[in-house]
């Protein structure tokens, strides 16, 4: 085939992908513009926020440092405690949910037992139930147990992750060959050692995925801690910022000074999630490569 024919084919293919590129560019803008708005406006004071300037560009006076000082000193430094609470809820709930999801998903994928099909059907049904629909029944249950307004009322419900179990089950079926497990058993390895030494390394990509999804879900959880907690010292950062926002809205003009630290607090609260995503994405790439080679 001549170079002219190749060039003509390349030119003919370009318009076919142009609409897709336009759609992708619009989606990128749709997700980046709100983030950019938070980055820009977290640098402004109340005068810069309400002075009628460009909302998508910096003002002449950039106040990141001053706003950070106000953020971590307002209400006696309560924001730092909210961040610590969010970290506790997210990592305790995320790690616990991941452990249970891996054990249950692997069990459904690799073991045959009475009632497995029925139990897995119930699990699939649980995936379809919105988490917010379970908040009120969970609150009633924890209230009767005397666990409301404690850290356990936020951590324990997040340990159940039906979607994580479903995801691990699907991955374990293909990523962990039954022949390899049988070979380990023939060599004298028990079930626990077979799981730890053989299956667990193969499940690393899905473990990281479930862990990150669970941590992000717990970190962004708003309705459950809002219903369970009364003491503002136990609030996660999501509920705490919501409290400040309602306070600023209630006081009107007198609450305009709060908006600068509310926006900056929102920006600071997503930085740990960005770091977690960037640091763990290499495991996803490895998992995708393994799946492609299979």
matplotlib code that plots the C-alpha trace (Angstrom):
import matplotlib.pyplot as plt

x = [0.0, 1.4, 2.0, -0.8, -3.3, -2.3, -2.6, -6.0, -7.2, -5.9, -7.7, -11.0, -10.7, -10.2, -13.8, -15.2, -13.6, -14.0, -17.5, -16.2, -13.2, -15.6, -17.8, -14.8, -13.5, -16.9, -16.9, -13.4, -14.6, -17.7, -15.7, -12.7, -14.6, -16.1, -12.7, -11.0, -13.7, -12.9, -9.1, -9.6, -12.1, -10.4, -7.7, -10.1, -11.3, -14.9, -14.4, -13.0, -15.8, -18.6, -17.0, -18.3, -15.0, -14.4, -15.4, -13.1, -10.0, -7.8, -8.3, -5.4, -5.1, -4.3, -5.0, -4.2, -2.0, -4.3, -7.4, -5.5, -4.7, -8.3, -9.5, -7.3, -7.9, -11.7, -13.8, -10.6, -9.2, -12.2, -11.5, -8.4, -10.4, -13.0, -10.2, -8.9, -12.4, -12.8, -9.5, -10.5, -13.9, -12.6, -9.6, -11.2, -14.3, -12.5, -10.0, -12.6, -15.0, -12.2, -11.2, -14.8, -15.3, -12.2, -13.0, -16.7, -16.0, -13.3, -15.5, -18.4, -16.1, -14.0, -16.1, -19.3, -21.6, -25.3, -27.2, -24.5, -26.8, -29.5, -26.9, -25.4, -28.8, -29.5, -26.1, -27.0, -30.3, -28.4, -26.3, -29.4, -30.5, -29.5, -27.4, -29.5, -32.5, -30.9, -29.9, -33.2, -33.4, -29.7, -30.3, -33.2, -31.1, -28.1, -30.3, -31.8, -28.3, -27.1, -24.5, -25.6, -23.4, -20.3, -17.6, -19.0, -22.3, -20.4, -17.7, -19.8, -22.4, -19.6, -18.1, -20.8, -20.0, -22.1, -20.7, -17.2, -18.1, -19.6, -16.5, -14.1, -16.2, -16.2, -12.4, -11.5, -13.4, -11.0, -7.9, -7.3, -7.2, -8.7, -5.9, -3.3, -5.3, -5.6, -1.8, -1.2, -3.5, -1.7, 1.6, 0.2, -0.9, -3.9, -6.8, -5.6, -2.0, -3.4, -5.4, -2.6, 0.3, -1.5, -4.8, -4.1, -1.2, -3.4, -6.2, -4.1, -5.6, -9.2, -8.2, -6.8, -9.8, -12.3, -10.1, -10.1, -13.8, -14.6, -12.3, -13.8, -17.3, -16.6, -14.8, -17.6, -20.3, -22.7, -26.2, -25.2, -23.0, -25.5, -28.2, -26.0, -23.9, -24.9, -21.5, -19.8, -16.4, -17.2, -18.3, -16.5, -15.3, -18.4, -20.9, -18.7, -18.5, -22.2, -22.7, -20.5, -22.4, -25.8, -24.4, -23.1, -26.5, -28.4, -26.5, -26.6, -24.2, -22.7, -21.7, -19.8, -16.5, -17.2, -17.4, -13.7, -12.8, -15.8, -14.5, -10.9, -12.0, -13.7, -10.5, -8.3, -10.8, -10.3, -6.5, -6.2, -8.4, -6.4, -3.2, -4.7, -5.9, -2.5, -0.5, -2.7, -3.5, -0.4, -2.0, -5.0, -2.7, -1.1, -4.4, -5.7, -2.6, -3.0, -6.6, -5.6, -3.0, -5.5]
y = [0.0, 3.4, 6.3, 8.2, 5.5, 5.4, 9.2, 9.1, 6.4, 8.4, 11.5, 9.6, 8.1, 11.4, 12.8, 9.5, 10.1, 13.8, 13.8, 11.4, 13.7, 16.6, 14.7, 13.7, 17.3, 18.5, 15.9, 16.9, 20.5, 19.4, 17.8, 20.2, 23.5, 22.9, 21.8, 24.9, 27.1, 25.7, 26.2, 29.8, 30.9, 29.3, 31.9, 34.9, 36.7, 37.7, 40.9, 38.9, 36.4, 38.9, 41.8, 40.9, 39.8, 36.9, 33.7, 31.5, 33.5, 34.8, 38.2, 40.6, 39.6, 35.9, 34.7, 31.0, 31.3, 33.6, 31.5, 28.4, 30.0, 30.9, 27.5, 25.6, 28.1, 28.8, 27.3, 26.3, 24.3, 22.1, 21.5, 19.6, 17.3, 16.8, 15.8, 13.3, 11.9, 11.5, 9.7, 7.4, 6.6, 6.2, 4.0, 1.9, 1.4, 1.0, -1.6, -3.5, -3.5, -4.6, -7.5, -8.7, -8.2, -10.2, -13.1, -13.3, -12.7, -15.4, -17.8, -17.3, -17.8, -20.8, -22.8, -24.8, -24.9, -25.3, -22.1, -20.4, -19.5, -18.1, -16.2, -14.7, -13.7, -11.9, -10.2, -9.0, -7.7, -5.8, -4.1, -2.5, -1.0, 2.7, 3.3, 6.3, 4.0, 2.1, 5.0, 5.3, 1.5, 1.6, 4.6, 2.8, -0.3, 1.5, 3.7, 0.6, -0.7, 2.6, 3.2, 6.4, 9.5, 7.2, 6.5, 2.9, 4.2, 5.5, 2.8, -0.4, 0.2, 1.0, -2.5, -4.0, -3.5, -5.8, -4.3, -5.0, -8.6, -8.8, -7.2, -9.6, -12.6, -11.7, -11.0, -14.1, -16.4, -15.6, -14.3, -17.3, -20.6, -23.6, -25.8, -23.6, -23.9, -27.7, -27.9, -26.0, -28.4, -31.4, -30.0, -30.0, -26.4, -25.9, -23.7, -20.6, -20.9, -21.5, -18.3, -16.2, -17.5, -18.2, -16.4, -13.2, -12.0, -12.5, -10.5, -7.5, -5.3, -5.9, -5.5, -2.1, -1.2, -2.2, -0.5, 2.8, 2.7, 1.9, 4.7, 7.2, 6.2, 6.5, 9.8, 11.3, 9.8, 12.6, 11.3, 8.5, 10.6, 13.4, 11.1, 9.2, 12.0, 14.9, 15.9, 18.2, 16.9, 13.5, 15.0, 14.1, 16.9, 16.5, 17.1, 19.8, 21.9, 21.4, 22.8, 25.9, 26.4, 26.4, 28.8, 31.2, 31.0, 31.6, 34.8, 36.3, 39.2, 38.6, 35.1, 36.1, 35.7, 32.0, 31.3, 31.7, 29.0, 26.8, 26.8, 26.2, 23.5, 21.7, 21.9, 20.6, 17.7, 16.3, 16.4, 13.1, 11.4, 12.7, 11.5, 8.0, 7.7, 8.8, 6.5, 3.4, 3.7, 1.7, -1.4, -0.9, -0.8, -4.0, -5.7, -4.5, -5.8, -9.2, -9.3, -8.5, -11.2, -13.8]
z = [0.0, -1.0, 1.3, -0.4, 0.3, 4.0, 4.3, 2.7, 5.1, 8.0, 6.9, 6.4, 9.9, 11.7, 11.4, 12.8, 16.2, 16.3, 17.9, 20.6, 21.3, 21.6, 24.0, 26.1, 26.2, 27.4, 30.1, 31.2, 31.5, 33.3, 36.1, 36.2, 36.3, 39.8, 41.1, 39.5, 41.1, 44.5, 44.0, 42.8, 45.4, 48.4, 47.8, 48.3, 51.4, 51.8, 49.9, 46.9, 47.1, 47.2, 45.4, 42.0, 40.4, 38.1, 39.9, 37.8, 38.3, 41.1, 42.7, 43.1, 46.8, 47.2, 50.8, 51.0, 54.0, 55.9, 55.1, 56.2, 59.6, 60.0, 59.0, 61.6, 64.4, 64.0, 66.8, 68.7, 65.8, 65.4, 61.7, 62.5, 64.7, 62.0, 59.6, 62.1, 62.6, 58.9, 58.7, 61.5, 60.1, 56.5, 57.2, 60.0, 58.0, 54.7, 55.9, 57.8, 54.8, 52.5, 54.7, 55.0, 51.2, 50.3, 52.6, 51.5, 47.8, 47.7, 49.6, 47.2, 44.2, 45.3, 47.7, 47.3, 50.3, 51.1, 50.4, 48.3, 45.4, 47.7, 49.8, 46.7, 45.3, 48.6, 48.2, 44.7, 46.0, 48.7, 46.1, 44.6, 47.9, 48.3, 51.4, 52.4, 52.6, 55.4, 57.6, 59.5, 60.3, 61.3, 63.5, 65.3, 65.8, 67.2, 69.3, 71.0, 71.5, 73.0, 70.4, 68.9, 69.2, 69.3, 66.7, 66.4, 65.0, 62.0, 61.7, 62.1, 59.3, 56.8, 57.4, 55.2, 51.5, 49.3, 46.1, 47.3, 47.9, 44.4, 42.9, 44.6, 43.7, 40.0, 40.0, 42.0, 39.6, 36.7, 38.4, 40.7, 38.8, 40.6, 39.3, 41.2, 44.4, 44.0, 43.4, 46.6, 48.5, 47.0, 48.2, 51.7, 52.2, 54.3, 53.3, 55.2, 53.8, 50.3, 50.6, 52.0, 49.9, 46.6, 46.2, 48.1, 45.9, 42.8, 44.3, 45.0, 42.2, 43.3, 47.0, 46.3, 44.3, 47.0, 49.6, 47.8, 47.0, 50.6, 51.9, 49.5, 50.4, 54.1, 53.7, 51.7, 54.0, 55.1, 55.9, 58.2, 60.6, 60.4, 61.7, 64.3, 65.9, 68.1, 69.6, 67.0, 68.3, 66.7, 63.3, 60.1, 57.9, 55.6, 58.4, 60.0, 56.8, 56.4, 59.9, 59.0, 55.8, 57.6, 60.1, 57.4, 55.6, 58.8, 59.7, 56.2, 55.8, 59.3, 58.1, 55.0, 56.7, 57.0, 53.3, 52.7, 55.2, 54.1, 50.5, 51.6, 54.0, 51.1, 49.1, 51.9, 52.6, 49.1, 49.0, 50.9, 48.4, 45.5, 47.1, 47.8, 44.2, 42.7, 44.9, 44.3, 40.6, 39.6, 41.2, 38.9, 35.9, 36.9, 37.4, 34.0, 32.4, 34.0, 32.9, 29.3, 29.2, 30.4]

ax = plt.figure().add_subplot(projection="3d")
ax.plot(x, y, z, "-o")
ax.set_aspect("equal")
plt.show()
